[in-house]
Amino acid sequence: MPIIVNLDVMLARRKIRSRELAMRIELTEANVSLLKSGKVRGIRFDTLERICAVLDCQPGDILEYVPDSADDAQDARAAGRKSA
C-alpha cells in the first residue's frame, strides 16, 4: 500500500500512549490500533484533525505517500497533469 501511517512514531515522539490518544480524540482503542497498524482503508478528516490537534502535528507527519514502484509514481504524476 503506498500510504504509510506513522502514527506510532508520532505517539512515541510526543510520549503519548494509544489509550490516552483514544480517549482524547473520542475513538476506541481498537480503532487507534488499526490506524497505527495501517490496516484501515481510509480516515475521516475530522478524525485526522483531532489527532493532529492532540499530537500538535501536521497530517504529513502522520501520513506518508510511498509509491509501490517507479511505474506507480509515473502514473500518479501523469494523472496530476491530466487533472490540472
PyMOL Python script that loads the backbone (N, CA, C, O; Angstrom):
from pymol import cmd

cmd.read_pdbstr("""\
ATOM      1  N   MET A   1       0.851  -1.176   0.000  1.00  0.00           N
ATOM      2  CA  MET A   1       0.000   0.000   0.000  1.00  0.00           C
ATOM      3  C   MET A   1       0.895   1.238   0.000  1.00  0.00           C
ATOM      4  O   MET A   1       1.827   1.317   0.800  1.00  0.00           O
ATOM      5  N   PRO A   2       0.637   2.185  -0.862  1.00  0.00           N
ATOM      6  CA  PRO A   2       1.524   3.336  -0.976  1.00  0.00           C
ATOM      7  C   PRO A   2       1.365   4.392   0.122  1.00  0.00           C
ATOM      8  O   PRO A   2       2.190   5.303   0.198  1.00  0.00           O
ATOM      9  N   ILE A   3       0.347   4.306   0.968  1.00  0.00           N
ATOM     10  CA  ILE A   3       0.206   5.262   2.065  1.00  0.00           C
ATOM     11  C   ILE A   3       0.684   4.588   3.351  1.00  0.00           C
ATOM     12  O   ILE A   3       0.154   3.553   3.755  1.00  0.00           O
ATOM     13  N   ILE A   4       1.679   5.181   3.978  1.00  0.00           N
ATOM     14  CA  ILE A   4       2.236   4.657   5.220  1.00  0.00           C
ATOM     15  C   ILE A   4       1.708   5.511   6.370  1.00  0.00           C
ATOM     16  O   ILE A   4       1.735   6.739   6.301  1.00  0.00           O
ATOM     17  N   VAL A   5       1.229   4.855   7.427  1.00  0.00           N
ATOM     18  CA  VAL A   5       0.725   5.551   8.609  1.00  0.00           C
ATOM     19  C   VAL A   5       1.829   5.547   9.662  1.00  0.00           C
ATOM     20  O   VAL A   5       2.252   4.488  10.125  1.00  0.00           O
ATOM     21  N   ASN A   6       2.284   6.723  10.031  1.00  0.00           N
ATOM     22  CA  ASN A   6       3.360   6.878  11.017  1.00  0.00           C
ATOM     23  C   ASN A   6       2.830   7.328  12.373  1.00  0.00           C
ATOM     24  O   ASN A   6       3.518   8.042  13.103  1.00  0.00           O
ATOM     25  N   LEU A   7       1.620   6.919  12.711  1.00  0.00           N
ATOM     26  CA  LEU A   7       1.010   7.336  13.967  1.00  0.00           C
ATOM     27  C   LEU A   7       1.822   6.845  15.161  1.00  0.00           C
ATOM     28  O   LEU A   7       1.989   7.580  16.135  1.00  0.00           O
ATOM     29  N   ASP A   8       2.326   5.623  15.102  1.00  0.00           N
ATOM     30  CA  ASP A   8       3.113   5.093  16.215  1.00  0.00           C
ATOM     31  C   ASP A   8       4.378   5.919  16.456  1.00  0.00           C
ATOM     32  O   ASP A   8       4.804   6.093  17.598  1.00  0.00           O
ATOM     33  N   VAL A   9       4.969   6.422  15.383  1.00  0.00           N
ATOM     34  CA  VAL A   9       6.168   7.263  15.504  1.00  0.00           C
ATOM     35  C   VAL A   9       5.820   8.570  16.212  1.00  0.00           C
ATOM     36  O   VAL A   9       6.541   9.005  17.109  1.00  0.00           O
ATOM     37  N   MET A  10       4.710   9.195  15.805  1.00  0.00           N
ATOM     38  CA  MET A  10       4.313  10.467  16.422  1.00  0.00           C
ATOM     39  C   MET A  10       3.920  10.272  17.882  1.00  0.00           C
ATOM     40  O   MET A  10       4.215  11.121  18.723  1.00  0.00           O
ATOM     41  N   LEU A  11       3.260   9.166  18.187  1.00  0.00           N
ATOM     42  CA  LEU A  11       2.911   8.890  19.584  1.00  0.00           C
ATOM     43  C   LEU A  11       4.177   8.763  20.429  1.00  0.00           C
ATOM     44  O   LEU A  11       4.238   9.286  21.541  1.00  0.00           O
ATOM     45  N   ALA A  12       5.171   8.078  19.910  1.00  0.00           N
ATOM     46  CA  ALA A  12       6.429   7.919  20.648  1.00  0.00           C
ATOM     47  C   ALA A  12       7.127   9.268  20.826  1.00  0.00           C
ATOM     48  O   ALA A  12       7.647   9.560  21.903  1.00  0.00           O
ATOM     49  N   ARG A  13       7.141  10.080  19.786  1.00  0.00           N
ATOM     50  CA  ARG A  13       7.788  11.401  19.876  1.00  0.00           C
ATOM     51  C   ARG A  13       7.119  12.283  20.918  1.00  0.00           C
ATOM     52  O   ARG A  13       7.784  13.040  21.625  1.00  0.00           O
ATOM     53  N   ARG A  14       5.802  12.181  21.006  1.00  0.00           N
ATOM     54  CA  ARG A  14       5.045  13.022  21.938  1.00  0.00           C
ATOM     55  C   ARG A  14       4.875  12.364  23.305  1.00  0.00           C
ATOM     56  O   ARG A  14       4.307  12.955  24.223  1.00  0.00           O
ATOM     57  N   LYS A  15       5.377  11.129  23.430  1.00  0.00           N
ATOM     58  CA  LYS A  15       5.268  10.376  24.687  1.00  0.00           C
ATOM     59  C   LYS A  15       3.812  10.250  25.136  1.00  0.00           C
ATOM     60  O   LYS A  15       3.480  10.463  26.302  1.00  0.00           O
ATOM     61  N   ILE A  16       2.960   9.900  24.182  1.00  0.00           N
ATOM     62  CA  ILE A  16       1.538   9.699  24.453  1.00  0.00           C
ATOM     63  C   ILE A  16       1.204   8.249  24.135  1.00  0.00           C
ATOM     64  O   ILE A  16       1.600   7.728  23.092  1.00  0.00           O
ATOM     65  N   ARG A  17       0.484   7.609  25.025  1.00  0.00           N
ATOM     66  CA  ARG A  17       0.076   6.216  24.811  1.00  0.00           C
ATOM     67  C   ARG A  17      -1.176   6.170  23.937  1.00  0.00           C
ATOM     68  O   ARG A  17      -1.942   7.131  23.863  1.00  0.00           O
ATOM     69  N   SER A  18      -1.357   5.048  23.292  1.00  0.00           N
ATOM     70  CA  SER A  18      -2.527   4.855  22.427  1.00  0.00           C
ATOM     71  C   SER A  18      -3.821   5.060  23.196  1.00  0.00           C
ATOM     72  O   SER A  18      -4.768   5.660  22.686  1.00  0.00           O
ATOM     73  N   ARG A  19      -3.858   4.563  24.418  1.00  0.00           N
ATOM     74  CA  ARG A  19      -5.064   4.687  25.247  1.00  0.00           C
ATOM     75  C   ARG A  19      -5.413   6.155  25.494  1.00  0.00           C
ATOM     76  O   ARG A  19      -6.576   6.547  25.403  1.00  0.00           O
ATOM     77  N   GLU A  20      -4.400   6.960  25.805  1.00  0.00           N
ATOM     78  CA  GLU A  20      -4.642   8.386  26.043  1.00  0.00           C
ATOM     79  C   GLU A  20      -5.127   9.075  24.770  1.00  0.00           C
ATOM     80  O   GLU A  20      -6.064   9.872  24.810  1.00  0.00           O
ATOM     81  N   LEU A  21      -4.488   8.767  23.640  1.00  0.00           N
ATOM     82  CA  LEU A  21      -4.923   9.351  22.370  1.00  0.00           C
ATOM     83  C   LEU A  21      -6.369   8.977  22.088  1.00  0.00           C
ATOM     84  O   LEU A  21      -7.168   9.830  21.700  1.00  0.00           O
ATOM     85  N   ALA A  22      -6.708   7.714  22.278  1.00  0.00           N
ATOM     86  CA  ALA A  22      -8.072   7.248  22.024  1.00  0.00           C
ATOM     87  C   ALA A  22      -9.082   8.042  22.852  1.00  0.00           C
ATOM     88  O   ALA A  22     -10.115   8.473  22.337  1.00  0.00           O
ATOM     89  N   MET A  23      -8.780   8.232  24.132  1.00  0.00           N
ATOM     90  CA  MET A  23      -9.691   8.999  24.988  1.00  0.00           C
ATOM     91  C   MET A  23      -9.816  10.439  24.506  1.00  0.00           C
ATOM     92  O   MET A  23     -10.921  10.977  24.440  1.00  0.00           O
ATOM     93  N   ARG A  24      -8.691  11.064  24.170  1.00  0.00           N
ATOM     94  CA  ARG A  24      -8.695  12.481  23.812  1.00  0.00           C
ATOM     95  C   ARG A  24      -9.332  12.764  22.461  1.00  0.00           C
ATOM     96  O   ARG A  24      -9.849  13.860  22.244  1.00  0.00           O
ATOM     97  N   ILE A  25      -9.306  11.786  21.539  1.00  0.00           N
ATOM     98  CA  ILE A  25      -9.926  12.010  20.227  1.00  0.00           C
ATOM     99  C   ILE A  25     -11.272  11.306  20.111  1.00  0.00           C
ATOM    100  O   ILE A  25     -11.898  11.305  19.051  1.00  0.00           O
ATOM    101  N   GLU A  26     -11.709  10.701  21.225  1.00  0.00           N
ATOM    102  CA  GLU A  26     -13.011  10.032  21.287  1.00  0.00           C
ATOM    103  C   GLU A  26     -13.134   8.934  20.234  1.00  0.00           C
ATOM    104  O   GLU A  26     -14.092   8.886  19.462  1.00  0.00           O
ATOM    105  N   LEU A  27     -12.136   8.057  20.228  1.00  0.00           N
ATOM    106  CA  LEU A  27     -12.104   6.906  19.339  1.00  0.00           C
ATOM    107  C   LEU A  27     -11.809   5.692  20.212  1.00  0.00           C
ATOM    108  O   LEU A  27     -11.205   5.829  21.276  1.00  0.00           O
ATOM    109  N   THR A  28     -12.223   4.517  19.781  1.00  0.00           N
ATOM    110  CA  THR A  28     -11.927   3.329  20.574  1.00  0.00           C
ATOM    111  C   THR A  28     -10.445   2.988  20.460  1.00  0.00           C
ATOM    112  O   THR A  28      -9.785   3.333  19.479  1.00  0.00           O
ATOM    113  N   GLU A  29      -9.939   2.306  21.477  1.00  0.00           N
ATOM    114  CA  GLU A  29      -8.542   1.864  21.430  1.00  0.00           C
ATOM    115  C   GLU A  29      -8.314   0.919  20.257  1.00  0.00           C
ATOM    116  O   GLU A  29      -7.243   0.917  19.650  1.00  0.00           O
ATOM    117  N   ALA A  30      -9.324   0.117  19.944  1.00  0.00           N
ATOM    118  CA  ALA A  30      -9.213  -0.813  18.816  1.00  0.00           C
ATOM    119  C   ALA A  30      -9.032  -0.055  17.505  1.00  0.00           C
ATOM    120  O   ALA A  30      -8.228  -0.455  16.663  1.00  0.00           O
ATOM    121  N   ASN A  31      -9.770   1.030  17.329  1.00  0.00           N
ATOM    122  CA  ASN A  31      -9.636   1.814  16.095  1.00  0.00           C
ATOM    123  C   ASN A  31      -8.291   2.535  16.026  1.00  0.00           C
ATOM    124  O   ASN A  31      -7.715   2.658  14.945  1.00  0.00           O
ATOM    125  N   VAL A  32      -7.791   3.005  17.146  1.00  0.00           N
ATOM    126  CA  VAL A  32      -6.464   3.619  17.162  1.00  0.00           C
ATOM    127  C   VAL A  32      -5.421   2.568  16.800  1.00  0.00           C
ATOM    128  O   VAL A  32      -4.479   2.850  16.059  1.00  0.00           O
ATOM    129  N   SER A  33      -5.591   1.362  17.322  1.00  0.00           N
ATOM    130  CA  SER A  33      -4.669   0.275  16.998  1.00  0.00           C
ATOM    131  C   SER A  33      -4.685  -0.041  15.504  1.00  0.00           C
ATOM    132  O   SER A  33      -3.635  -0.267  14.903  1.00  0.00           O
ATOM    133  N   LEU A  34      -5.872  -0.056  14.910  1.00  0.00           N
ATOM    134  CA  LEU A  34      -5.979  -0.294  13.468  1.00  0.00           C
ATOM    135  C   LEU A  34      -5.295   0.821  12.678  1.00  0.00           C
ATOM    136  O   LEU A  34      -4.622   0.557  11.681  1.00  0.00           O
ATOM    137  N   LEU A  35      -5.469   2.056  13.120  1.00  0.00           N
ATOM    138  CA  LEU A  35      -4.796   3.180  12.454  1.00  0.00           C
ATOM    139  C   LEU A  35      -3.282   3.033  12.544  1.00  0.00           C
ATOM    140  O   LEU A  35      -2.573   3.219  11.555  1.00  0.00           O
ATOM    141  N   LYS A  36      -2.792   2.696  13.738  1.00  0.00           N
ATOM    142  CA  LYS A  36      -1.349   2.545  13.933  1.00  0.00           C
ATOM    143  C   LYS A  36      -0.767   1.460  13.039  1.00  0.00           C
ATOM    144  O   LYS A  36       0.347   1.592  12.532  1.00  0.00           O
ATOM    145  N   SER A  37      -1.523   0.394  12.851  1.00  0.00           N
ATOM    146  CA  SER A  37      -1.017  -0.733  12.061  1.00  0.00           C
ATOM    147  C   SER A  37      -1.167  -0.507  10.565  1.00  0.00           C
ATOM    148  O   SER A  37      -0.607  -1.254   9.762  1.00  0.00           O
ATOM    149  N   GLY A  38      -1.926   0.526  10.186  1.00  0.00           N
ATOM    150  CA  GLY A  38      -2.139   0.798   8.767  1.00  0.00           C
ATOM    151  C   GLY A  38      -3.172  -0.111   8.135  1.00  0.00           C
ATOM    152  O   GLY A  38      -3.256  -0.193   6.909  1.00  0.00           O
ATOM    153  N   LYS A  39      -3.958  -0.794   8.947  1.00  0.00           N
ATOM    154  CA  LYS A  39      -4.948  -1.743   8.439  1.00  0.00           C
ATOM    155  C   LYS A  39      -6.305  -1.094   8.189  1.00  0.00           C
ATOM    156  O   LYS A  39      -7.343  -1.744   8.321  1.00  0.00           O
ATOM    157  N   VAL A  40      -6.297   0.159   7.834  1.00  0.00           N
ATOM    158  CA  VAL A  40      -7.539   0.861   7.512  1.00  0.00           C
ATOM    159  C   VAL A  40      -7.492   1.301   6.057  1.00  0.00           C
ATOM    160  O   VAL A  40      -6.417   1.525   5.500  1.00  0.00           O
ATOM    161  N   ARG A  41      -8.649   1.422   5.454  1.00  0.00           N
ATOM    162  CA  ARG A  41      -8.723   1.842   4.053  1.00  0.00           C
ATOM    163  C   ARG A  41      -8.820   3.357   3.925  1.00  0.00           C
ATOM    164  O   ARG A  41      -8.594   3.909   2.848  1.00  0.00           O
ATOM    165  N   GLY A  42      -9.151   4.019   5.011  1.00  0.00           N
ATOM    166  CA  GLY A  42      -9.290   5.465   4.961  1.00  0.00           C
ATOM    167  C   GLY A  42      -9.413   6.034   6.363  1.00  0.00           C
ATOM    168  O   GLY A  42      -9.518   5.300   7.346  1.00  0.00           O
ATOM    169  N   ILE A  43      -9.398   7.357   6.431  1.00  0.00           N
ATOM    170  CA  ILE A  43      -9.558   8.052   7.705  1.00  0.00           C
ATOM    171  C   ILE A  43     -10.387   9.304   7.445  1.00  0.00           C
ATOM    172  O   ILE A  43     -10.174  10.010   6.460  1.00  0.00           O
ATOM    173  N   ARG A  44     -11.320   9.566   8.329  1.00  0.00           N
ATOM    174  CA  ARG A  44     -12.153  10.764   8.189  1.00  0.00           C
ATOM    175  C   ARG A  44     -11.307  11.996   8.508  1.00  0.00           C
ATOM    176  O   ARG A  44     -10.440  11.964   9.381  1.00  0.00           O
ATOM    177  N   PHE A  45     -11.576  13.071   7.786  1.00  0.00           N
ATOM    178  CA  PHE A  45     -10.822  14.301   8.018  1.00  0.00           C
ATOM    179  C   PHE A  45     -10.995  14.804   9.446  1.00  0.00           C
ATOM    180  O   PHE A  45     -10.040  15.317  10.029  1.00  0.00           O
ATOM    181  N   ASP A  46     -12.185  14.673  10.025  1.00  0.00           N
ATOM    182  CA  ASP A  46     -12.371  15.158  11.393  1.00  0.00           C
ATOM    183  C   ASP A  46     -11.551  14.331  12.386  1.00  0.00           C
ATOM    184  O   ASP A  46     -11.068  14.868  13.383  1.00  0.00           O
ATOM    185  N   THR A  47     -11.391  13.041  12.127  1.00  0.00           N
ATOM    186  CA  THR A  47     -10.541  12.205  12.978  1.00  0.00           C
ATOM    187  C   THR A  47      -9.085  12.621  12.830  1.00  0.00           C
ATOM    188  O   THR A  47      -8.369  12.750  13.823  1.00  0.00           O
ATOM    189  N   LEU A  48      -8.648  12.831  11.599  1.00  0.00           N
ATOM    190  CA  LEU A  48      -7.276  13.277  11.345  1.00  0.00           C
ATOM    191  C   LEU A  48      -7.025  14.633  12.002  1.00  0.00           C
ATOM    192  O   LEU A  48      -5.953  14.870  12.559  1.00  0.00           O
ATOM    193  N   GLU A  49      -8.008  15.511  11.937  1.00  0.00           N
ATOM    194  CA  GLU A  49      -7.886  16.834  12.559  1.00  0.00           C
ATOM    195  C   GLU A  49      -7.709  16.712  14.072  1.00  0.00           C
ATOM    196  O   GLU A  49      -6.870  17.396  14.659  1.00  0.00           O
ATOM    197  N   ARG A  50      -8.498  15.840  14.702  1.00  0.00           N
ATOM    198  CA  ARG A  50      -8.390  15.660  16.158  1.00  0.00           C
ATOM    199  C   ARG A  50      -7.034  15.064  16.539  1.00  0.00           C
ATOM    200  O   ARG A  50      -6.429  15.469  17.531  1.00  0.00           O
ATOM    201  N   ILE A  51      -6.563  14.098  15.746  1.00  0.00           N
ATOM    202  CA  ILE A  51      -5.249  13.501  16.011  1.00  0.00           C
ATOM    203  C   ILE A  51      -4.165  14.571  15.924  1.00  0.00           C
ATOM    204  O   ILE A  51      -3.302  14.661  16.797  1.00  0.00           O
ATOM    205  N   CYS A  52      -4.213  15.376  14.874  1.00  0.00           N
ATOM    206  CA  CYS A  52      -3.212  16.435  14.694  1.00  0.00           C
ATOM    207  C   CYS A  52      -3.266  17.455  15.827  1.00  0.00           C
ATOM    208  O   CYS A  52      -2.226  17.949  16.263  1.00  0.00           O
ATOM    209  N   ALA A  53      -4.458  17.772  16.305  1.00  0.00           N
ATOM    210  CA  ALA A  53      -4.593  18.733  17.400  1.00  0.00           C
ATOM    211  C   ALA A  53      -3.963  18.182  18.679  1.00  0.00           C
ATOM    212  O   ALA A  53      -3.240  18.897  19.373  1.00  0.00           O
ATOM    213  N   VAL A  54      -4.233  16.924  18.988  1.00  0.00           N
ATOM    214  CA  VAL A  54      -3.695  16.314  20.207  1.00  0.00           C
ATOM    215  C   VAL A  54      -2.178  16.155  20.117  1.00  0.00           C
ATOM    216  O   VAL A  54      -1.466  16.411  21.088  1.00  0.00           O
ATOM    217  N   LEU A  55      -1.688  15.732  18.954  1.00  0.00           N
ATOM    218  CA  LEU A  55      -0.254  15.471  18.798  1.00  0.00           C
ATOM    219  C   LEU A  55       0.530  16.709  18.355  1.00  0.00           C
ATOM    220  O   LEU A  55       1.752  16.657  18.212  1.00  0.00           O
ATOM    221  N   ASP A  56      -0.178  17.822  18.140  1.00  0.00           N
ATOM    222  CA  ASP A  56       0.452  19.069  17.696  1.00  0.00           C
ATOM    223  C   ASP A  56       1.353  18.812  16.490  1.00  0.00           C
ATOM    224  O   ASP A  56       2.558  19.060  16.518  1.00  0.00           O
ATOM    225  N   CYS A  57       0.716  18.302  15.425  1.00  0.00           N
ATOM    226  CA  CYS A  57       1.472  17.967  14.218  1.00  0.00           C
ATOM    227  C   CYS A  57       0.627  18.249  12.976  1.00  0.00           C
ATOM    228  O   CYS A  57      -0.522  18.675  13.084  1.00  0.00           O
ATOM    229  N   GLN A  58       1.186  18.016  11.831  1.00  0.00           N
ATOM    230  CA  GLN A  58       0.506  18.178  10.552  1.00  0.00           C
ATOM    231  C   GLN A  58       0.138  16.800  10.003  1.00  0.00           C
ATOM    232  O   GLN A  58       0.769  15.808  10.369  1.00  0.00           O
ATOM    233  N   PRO A  59      -0.880  16.718   9.125  1.00  0.00           N
ATOM    234  CA  PRO A  59      -1.243  15.426   8.536  1.00  0.00           C
ATOM    235  C   PRO A  59      -0.057  14.716   7.876  1.00  0.00           C
ATOM    236  O   PRO A  59       0.029  13.488   7.916  1.00  0.00           O
ATOM    237  N   GLY A  60       0.840  15.469   7.280  1.00  0.00           N
ATOM    238  CA  GLY A  60       2.012  14.878   6.643  1.00  0.00           C
ATOM    239  C   GLY A  60       2.990  14.240   7.621  1.00  0.00           C
ATOM    240  O   GLY A  60       3.845  13.450   7.222  1.00  0.00           O
ATOM    241  N   ASP A  61       2.864  14.581   8.901  1.00  0.00           N
ATOM    242  CA  ASP A  61       3.693  13.931   9.920  1.00  0.00           C
ATOM    243  C   ASP A  61       3.173  12.531  10.230  1.00  0.00           C
ATOM    244  O   ASP A  61       3.910  11.683  10.732  1.00  0.00           O
ATOM    245  N   ILE A  62       1.898  12.296   9.925  1.00  0.00           N
ATOM    246  CA  ILE A  62       1.252  11.018  10.235  1.00  0.00           C
ATOM    247  C   ILE A  62       1.136  10.137   8.999  1.00  0.00           C
ATOM    248  O   ILE A  62       1.329   8.923   9.073  1.00  0.00           O
ATOM    249  N   LEU A  63       0.820  10.753   7.862  1.00  0.00           N
ATOM    250  CA  LEU A  63       0.611  10.005   6.623  1.00  0.00           C
ATOM    251  C   LEU A  63       1.732  10.305   5.641  1.00  0.00           C
ATOM    252  O   LEU A  63       2.149  11.453   5.484  1.00  0.00           O
ATOM    253  N   GLU A  64       2.209   9.262   4.987  1.00  0.00           N
ATOM    254  CA  GLU A  64       3.313   9.404   4.035  1.00  0.00           C
ATOM    255  C   GLU A  64       2.996   8.599   2.780  1.00  0.00           C
ATOM    256  O   GLU A  64       2.587   7.441   2.867  1.00  0.00           O
ATOM    257  N   TYR A  65       3.183   9.208   1.621  1.00  0.00           N
ATOM    258  CA  TYR A  65       2.968   8.518   0.348  1.00  0.00           C
ATOM    259  C   TYR A  65       4.288   7.922  -0.119  1.00  0.00           C
ATOM    260  O   TYR A  65       5.280   8.632  -0.281  1.00  0.00           O
ATOM    261  N   VAL A  66       4.290   6.615  -0.333  1.00  0.00           N
ATOM    262  CA  VAL A  66       5.461   5.911  -0.850  1.00  0.00           C
ATOM    263  C   VAL A  66       4.978   5.030  -1.994  1.00  0.00           C
ATOM    264  O   VAL A  66       4.265   4.054  -1.758  1.00  0.00           O
ATOM    265  N   PRO A  67       5.351   5.356  -3.228  1.00  0.00           N
ATOM    266  CA  PRO A  67       4.889   4.548  -4.362  1.00  0.00           C
ATOM    267  C   PRO A  67       5.395   3.113  -4.259  1.00  0.00           C
ATOM    268  O   PRO A  67       6.501   2.861  -3.781  1.00  0.00           O
ATOM    269  N   ASP A  68       4.556   2.172  -4.720  1.00  0.00           N
ATOM    270  CA  ASP A  68       4.949   0.762  -4.737  1.00  0.00           C
ATOM    271  C   ASP A  68       6.112   0.537  -5.684  1.00  0.00           C
ATOM    272  O   ASP A  68       6.993  -0.282  -5.422  1.00  0.00           O
ATOM    273  N   SER A  69       6.106   1.275  -6.792  1.00  0.00           N
ATOM    274  CA  SER A  69       7.164   1.110  -7.789  1.00  0.00           C
ATOM    275  C   SER A  69       7.323   2.410  -8.560  1.00  0.00           C
ATOM    276  O   SER A  69       6.555   3.352  -8.367  1.00  0.00           O
ATOM    277  N   ALA A  70       8.306   2.460  -9.421  1.00  0.00           N
ATOM    278  CA  ALA A  70       8.520   3.647 -10.252  1.00  0.00           C
ATOM    279  C   ALA A  70       7.338   3.868 -11.182  1.00  0.00           C
ATOM    280  O   ALA A  70       7.002   5.011 -11.491  1.00  0.00           O
ATOM    281  N   ASP A  71       6.695   2.778 -11.640  1.00  0.00           N
ATOM    282  CA  ASP A  71       5.531   2.902 -12.517  1.00  0.00           C
ATOM    283  C   ASP A  71       4.393   3.628 -11.817  1.00  0.00           C
ATOM    284  O   ASP A  71       3.720   4.456 -12.430  1.00  0.00           O
ATOM    285  N   ASP A  72       4.166   3.326 -10.526  1.00  0.00           N
ATOM    286  CA  ASP A  72       3.112   3.994  -9.771  1.00  0.00           C
ATOM    287  C   ASP A  72       3.385   5.487  -9.653  1.00  0.00           C
ATOM    288  O   ASP A  72       2.470   6.299  -9.798  1.00  0.00           O
ATOM    289  N   ALA A  73       4.622   5.851  -9.393  1.00  0.00           N
ATOM    290  CA  ALA A  73       4.980   7.266  -9.275  1.00  0.00           C
ATOM    291  C   ALA A  73       4.758   7.979 -10.599  1.00  0.00           C
ATOM    292  O   ALA A  73       4.257   9.103 -10.631  1.00  0.00           O
ATOM    293  N   GLN A  74       5.131   7.326 -11.688  1.00  0.00           N
ATOM    294  CA  GLN A  74       4.944   7.923 -13.010  1.00  0.00           C
ATOM    295  C   GLN A  74       3.454   8.060 -13.318  1.00  0.00           C
ATOM    296  O   GLN A  74       3.029   9.084 -13.853  1.00  0.00           O
ATOM    297  N   ASP A  75       2.653   7.040 -12.988  1.00  0.00           N
ATOM    298  CA  ASP A  75       1.209   7.106 -13.204  1.00  0.00           C
ATOM    299  C   ASP A  75       0.587   8.236 -12.392  1.00  0.00           C
ATOM    300  O   ASP A  75      -0.293   8.939 -12.888  1.00  0.00           O
ATOM    301  N   ALA A  76       1.033   8.419 -11.152  1.00  0.00           N
ATOM    302  CA  ALA A  76       0.497   9.475 -10.299  1.00  0.00           C
ATOM    303  C   ALA A  76       0.820  10.848 -10.872  1.00  0.00           C
ATOM    304  O   ALA A  76      -0.031  11.737 -10.877  1.00  0.00           O
ATOM    305  N   ARG A  77       2.044  11.025 -11.354  1.00  0.00           N
ATOM    306  CA  ARG A  77       2.416  12.312 -11.951  1.00  0.00           C
ATOM    307  C   ARG A  77       1.600  12.566 -13.212  1.00  0.00           C
ATOM    308  O   ARG A  77       1.161  13.692 -13.442  1.00  0.00           O
ATOM    309  N   ALA A  78       1.390  11.540 -14.030  1.00  0.00           N
ATOM    310  CA  ALA A  78       0.612  11.686 -15.263  1.00  0.00           C
ATOM    311  C   ALA A  78      -0.834  12.041 -14.935  1.00  0.00           C
ATOM    312  O   ALA A  78      -1.430  12.877 -15.614  1.00  0.00           O
ATOM    313  N   ALA A  79      -1.401  11.428 -13.917  1.00  0.00           N
ATOM    314  CA  ALA A  79      -2.777  11.729 -13.520  1.00  0.00           C
ATOM    315  C   ALA A  79      -2.886  13.169 -13.046  1.00  0.00           C
ATOM    316  O   ALA A  79      -3.886  13.835 -13.313  1.00  0.00           O
ATOM    317  N   GLY A  80      -1.873  13.655 -12.349  1.00  0.00           N
ATOM    318  CA  GLY A  80      -1.862  15.043 -11.890  1.00  0.00           C
ATOM    319  C   GLY A  80      -1.839  16.020 -13.041  1.00  0.00           C
ATOM    320  O   GLY A  80      -2.485  17.066 -12.978  1.00  0.00           O
ATOM    321  N   ARG A  81      -1.118  15.705 -14.076  1.00  0.00           N
ATOM    322  CA  ARG A  81      -1.061  16.590 -15.246  1.00  0.00           C
ATOM    323  C   ARG A  81      -2.396  16.595 -15.976  1.00  0.00           C
ATOM    324  O   ARG A  81      -2.800  17.631 -16.504  1.00  0.00           O
ATOM    325  N   LYS A  82      -3.086  15.466 -16.017  1.00  0.00           N
ATOM    326  CA  LYS A  82      -4.373  15.389 -16.711  1.00  0.00           C
ATOM    327  C   LYS A  82      -5.436  16.209 -16.002  1.00  0.00           C
ATOM    328  O   LYS A  82      -6.291  16.813 -16.649  1.00  0.00           O
ATOM    329  N   SER A  83      -5.388  16.234 -14.664  1.00  0.00           N
ATOM    330  CA  SER A  83      -6.420  16.940 -13.920  1.00  0.00           C
ATOM    331  C   SER A  83      -6.137  18.429 -13.815  1.00  0.00           C
ATOM    332  O   SER A  83      -7.024  19.194 -13.436  1.00  0.00           O
ATOM    333  N   ALA A  84      -4.949  18.852 -14.134  1.00  0.00           N
ATOM    334  CA  ALA A  84      -4.583  20.270 -13.993  1.00  0.00           C
ATOM    335  C   ALA A  84      -5.127  21.108 -15.119  1.00  0.00           C
ATOM    336  O   ALA A  84      -4.909  22.319 -15.149  1.00  0.00           O
TER     337      ALA A  84
END
""", "prot")
cmd.dss("prot")
cmd.show_as("cartoon", "prot")
cmd.util.cbc("prot")
cmd.orient("prot")
